C-alpha cells in the first residue's frame, strides 16, 4: 500500500464517510485513490474555504471529525479562516494537504508551501493544534499523534498532515491500529469535586444553570433535563448551544448573552443568583454580556469543563469540576435524597422565585407594529414565519452577523441538533452554507438562515 491510500484508509477506518476537497495537481494521487473507492464519498467544493467549512460542519453534526483535502500553496492558505474557526470553536477537523516533492522544495516550484517555500506550517501554526509532514516510515505513528491531538479535551481542534508528492506514492509498511472509542467521547469526572457540589449549593433557593457547548459535545441533553426537573433549577444556554435544553420547557430561561432572552439576562446578568452552575462554557464575550460583573453570583460560581485550561479567570470560582459534562450531570443525578436533601427542600422556594421572575420578564423583546404595505420587514417577523413552517426535525444553521442575534433571540429551538452556529469567538462569515451542505450529506433535512 502507498502512503496516499494508507492515509485515506485510516480516515475511513476511523469513521469518515465523506472527504471535502478542491482538486489540484499535488493531490492527484489522493484523488485517483478516491475515484477507486466506494467507501469514501468525495465532495468537490468551489473554493478551499468552502471545503474546510464543510469539514467543520460535518465534524459538528457527526460528533466525530471532518476531513478536508487541498493542494499546497494557495490551497492551504485559503483554509486559514476556517482553520481559525475550528481552533476557537474546538471543532475536530483533519486537514490533508499535498506538497511539492521533497527533491525540488525551495527551488522555485509551483505552489511550494514547504518550509523552504512560503512555509504553510508557520502560517497555520497558531491555528492548528498539531501538524506533521508525512514520512512513509512513520505515517501510522504520525496519524495516531494527530488524531489524539485533534480529539484530546485539552487541545481539541484542527490538525494538518502535509504529504509531499513523492511521499504520496512511497510504500508503507505495517498497519493501522484503530483508536479507542473513548478517545472520541471521554467520560471521566472528578468524583471528589462532585461530592463537594452539594455543600456548595446547600439550601440556596436562587440557583440557575448556564449550559454551554460542552453539553452538546458530550450529548448531555438527557441528563441536563433530568437534573433540572429533579431540583426545579431553570436553565439558560449560550447562543451556540440553543436547543440543548428545550426552549418551550417551563424551566427554560432561553439564551443568555448578547441579544439573549430577558429572563436569562435578568437572572444571570444582575447578580440575582445565589448559585450559578456553568457547564461546558468558556464564558466568552458574547456569552457573558461582555463579562458583565453582575454575572458573579452572590454565594457560589460552580464550573464544570472537560478542558482544564478552559477554567477562566475573569470571575471568581468557588468550585471547579474537571470532566465530561454528561458524566458530571449523571453523577449528580445518581445521588440519594439524603445527600442532596437541602437542594431538594429549597426547590419549592426556587419555583416561587422563578415564577415571580417570569411573570414580570417577557421572553422576547416586543416587535414594533408594521403597516402591511410597508416595504421593510422587521427581522423578527421573518423568524416567526420561519418557525411556523419549520418541520419538527428541521435544523437552523446560523451564520455570523446582526441577523444571528435576531434568529437567536426569537427562534424557539426545542431539541438537540436543531441549531448550529459558529458565532462564538471568530465570528467569521460564510460558515453556514458549507456546514449546512455537509449536514445534508448525513441524510437529514435541513434549513439554513442567511
N, C-alpha and C positions, 0 to 999 in steps of 0.2 A: 504494500500500500504506500502511496506517496503522501506527502505532508498535506496537500490541499484536501485530498479525500479523507485523511485521518481527522483533520480539524472539523470537517462537515459531519463526519460520522459521530464525533463526540457531541456536537451540538444536538444531533438527533437523539443520541442515547440519553442525554440529559433533559429531554422533553421538548425541544424546539420543534415546531411543525412548520414554521414559516421563516424565511430569511428575506430581509428588505434591502434592496441594493440599487445602485446605478451602475450599469455595465461600463467597462473600460479595459484597456489592454492589460494592465498589470494584475487584473483579477480574472483573465480569460480562463486560466486553469481551473479556478473555482467554478466558474460558470459552466464549463464543459462537464464537470462532475455533477453539478446541479441538474443539468439537462438530462443526465442519465438516471437520475434518482426520482422515484415516485414517492419517497418518504419525506422529502422536504419541498415545500411549495415556495417558489421564487416569486417575489413581488417586486416589480421594477417601478421605481419612482422617477419623477421628472428631475429631481434635484436631491442631492445628498442630505440636505437638511430635512426634507420630507421623509426620506428613508430612515433617518435617525429618529425622528419624531414618531414614526410608525413603530419602530422597535421599542421606543419608550412606552407608547400606548399599549402595545402588545404585552409588555412586561407588567404593567399595572393591572391590565384586565385579566391576564392569565394567572398571576400570582407566582410566576416562575422567572423568566428572563427573556429579553428580546435580543435579536441578532441583527446587526447592520453590517453590510459588506460594501466597501467602497475602494476606489483606487487611491493611490497616494497623491501627493501634491495638492491640487485644488479640491480633489475629492475629500480628502481628510480634513482640510481646513474649512470646508463647507459644513462640517458637522459641529463646529465649535459651540454655537449657541445651544444646540440640542444636547451636547455633552455637558455643558454647564447646567442646564435644566435637570438632567438626570442626576448630576452630582448633588445639587442643592436639594432636590426632592427625594434623594435616596432611592432612585429607580435603577433596577438591575438591567444594564444594557451591555452587551458584549459587542464591541466594535472590532471588525476584522478588516485590515487594510492591506492592499497589495503594495509592493515596494519595488523600486528599481533593483536590478540584480546586483548582488554584492560586489561583483568584479568591476562594475562601472560606477559605483556610488562615488560622488564627488567629482566626476569627470564631465559634468555638464549634461547629464542625461535628462530626457524629458520627464517632468513631474517627479524629480528626485526629492523626496522628503525624508531621506535618511539623515543621520547625524552629520553627514558630510554635505548635505543639501540644505533645504530650508529648515530642517530639523523639526519635524512634526512632533516628536517626543517632547521637545522643550515647549512648543506651543500648547500642547494638550496637558502637560504635566500638572498644572494647577486644577484641571477639570476632571481628571481621572483618578481613581483610587489606586490603579496599578496599570502598567503596560510592559510588554516584553517584545523583543524581536525574535521571531521563531528560529530555532535551531533544530534540525531534524533529529539529532541525537537526544534532545531534551524536550521534545514537543509535548509529550504527555505530562511531564513534570511541570512545564510552563503553563499548560492549560489548567491543571489542577490548582496551581498557585493563583491564577487569575480568577477562576471560579470562586475560590474561597475568599479572596479579597472582595469580589463583586457582591457576594452574599453575606459576608460577615456583618453582624449587628453593629460593630464598631467602625466599619468602613464602607458600608453598602453604597453602591453607586456604579458608575460606568468604568469599564476596563477596555484595554485595546491590545490586540495581537497584530503586530506588523510582520508580514510574510514576504520577503524578497522573492522575486520571480524564479530565481534558480533554486531557492529552498522549497518552493511550492511543488516542484517535480522531483525532489530528492526522496529517497526511500526512508521509510520509518520502521524501526524495529520495536517489538513489544506490543502491548495492547492497553486499552483504556480500562481503568477500574472505576466503576460507577461511584459517584459521590453519595454519601449517606443522605437519606431523605431528610433527616433532621437539620441538615445544613440550610435547606430552603425555608424552614419554618421552625427555628429553635424554640423550645418550650421550657426554658429554665426560669427560675424565680428565686429571689432572696426570701426564704421562708421566715427567717428571724424578723426581717423588716415587716413582713405581713402580720406576724404576731403583734408587733408594736402598733400596727394600724389602729386597733380598736381602742387603745388607751389614748391615742392622739385625737381620735374622733369623739370619744366619750359620749356624753348625752347632748351634744350641741344640736340645737334644733335647725339652724340655718346651714344646711350642707348642700353643695352642688357639685356636679361633675362636669369637667370640660374634656370631651373626647377628641383626640387628635388622630393623625394619620397612622399611628402605631396600632390603633384599634382596627383600621382597615387591613393593614398588612398582616395582622395576626388573626383575622376573621373573628373578632371578639364580640360581634353584634349580639349573639345569643346570650352570652354571659353578662354583657352590659345591661341588656333588657331585664334579665333575671335579677341582677343586683339592684338596679334602680327601683324595680317594683317591690322587692322584698323590704327595702328600707325607705320607700317613698322619697327617693332622692331625685330631684329634677336634673335633667341632662342638657347641656349645651354642647355644640360641636364647633369646630373650626370650619371655615368656609370650604376647605379642601375635603372635609370629612362628612359633608351633608349626607343624610340618609343612613348613616351607621346606626343611629337611633331614630326610629320613625317619627317624622315631624308632625304627624297627626296624633301622636300619643299624648295623653293628658300631662305626662311629666316632661314633655319636650319644651325646652326653652328656645329652640331654634339655633341660629348661628350667633356666635359671639365674635366680635371684631368689626372691622370697617364695614359699614352698611349691613350690620347684623340685625337681628331681631330685638325689639325693645325689651322683652322680658329677660333675655340673656344679658343685655347691656346693663339693665338696671340691677340685676342680681350680682353680676360678676365685675362690673365696672364702677361701682360706687361704694366699695368696701362694706357691702351689706351682708357679707357672709361670715359665719363663724369658721367654717372649714371649706376649703376648696380642694377637690381631688382632680389632679391633672393626669390624664392617661395618654401617653404616646404623643405628646405635643412638645415641640421645642420652643413654643411661645415666641414666635417671630413678631415682627412689627404689625402685620395685618391681623394676627390672631389675638392681639392684646390692646387694640386701640392705641397703638404707638407706645406700648409699655406704660400705660396709664398707671400711676402709683396706687390708685384706689383698687387695682386688681388684687393687691395683697389682702388676704382675709384677716379677720381680727384675731383668730386663735391659731389656726394651723394651715399651712400650704403643704399638701402631700403630693408627691410627684412619682409617677411610675414611668420608666422608659427602659427599653432594651439596650440602648446605646448609652453607656455611662458618661461619655463625653457630651451628650446632649443635655445633661442636667445643667441648666442655665444659672447665671449669677446675677441676673437683673433683680430678681426677687429673693426674699429670704425663705429658705425651705426648712420646714420642721422635720419632714421625713421623706427620704428618697428610697424608693423601692426599685432595685435593679432587676429587670427581667421582662419576659414576654407579657403583653397586655392581657391576652386571653387567659393565660395561666394565673396572672395576678388576680383577675376577677373571679376565676374559678376557685382559687384558694380562699378568697373572701366568702364566696358563696357556700363553701363546704363547711364552714364553722357552725358549731351548735349554738343554740339560743343563749346558753349561759355566757359564752364568750362575747357575744355581741348584744347582750341584753340591753345595755344602756342606749345603743343606737336604735334598737327596735322600739324601746319605750318612748324615745323622742320623736318617733315617726308621726304621731298624731299632731304634735306641735308643728312639725315640718309641713304637714298637709295644710294646716291653717295659714302658716306663713306664705306658702306657695300660692294658695287660693287668693289670699289678700293681694299678693303682688300681681297675679294675672288679671284680677278684676279691675285694677287701675292702670294696667300697662298693656295696650293692644299689641298683638303680634307684628302687624305690618304698619308701615308708615302710610298715611292717607294718600289717596290718589286724587289730584285736583280734577273736578268735573270738566268735561270737554264737550264742545259743540260737535255734533255728528258730522257737520260739514267741514270741520277743521282738517287741514291737510296733515299737520303734525300729530303724531300719536305718542302718548306717554309710554315709555318702555314697559312700565308695569302692566299695561293693558295687553301688550303682546305676550308677556309671560303668562298672564291669566288665560289668554286664548290658547296658548301652548299647553297649559295644564289641562284644559278641557278636552283636548284631542289626543293627548298622550296615552298610549296603551299602558296597562299596568306593568308590563315588563320593559317599557321604554327606558332609554338612557339619555341623559343630557351630558354633552361634552362642552365645557365652558372654556373659552379662550381667555386671554388676558385683555384688560381694557375696562372702560367705565361700565360697559354692558354687563360685565361679570358681577358687579355689585348689585345691579337690578335683578338679574336672574337668581343670584344667591340669596337675596332678601325675599323675593316674592314667590319663587318656585318652592313648592312643598314636596320634598323628597322623602318617601316613606319606606324605602327598602335599601339594604346594602347593594352596591353595584349599580345603582341608578344614577350616580353622579360622578363625573370625572372632571378634574380641574388641575391645571399646572400653576395656578396663581398662588404660590407660597412664598418664594424667595426671588427667583429671577424675574418673573412676570413677563416673559418673552411671548410675543405674539406669533401665531402661526402653528401652534401645537395641536389645536383641537381637531382640525380636519384630518391630518395624517393619523392621529391617535384614534379617531372615530373609524377610519377605514381599517386600521389594524384590528380593532374590536369586532368589526363586522365579519372579518375572516374567521373569527372564532365561533361563528354560527348564531349570532344574536341580532335581533332587530334593534337598531339604534337611531337616535335623533340627535342632531347637533345644534347648539345655539351659537350663532355667529354674531 
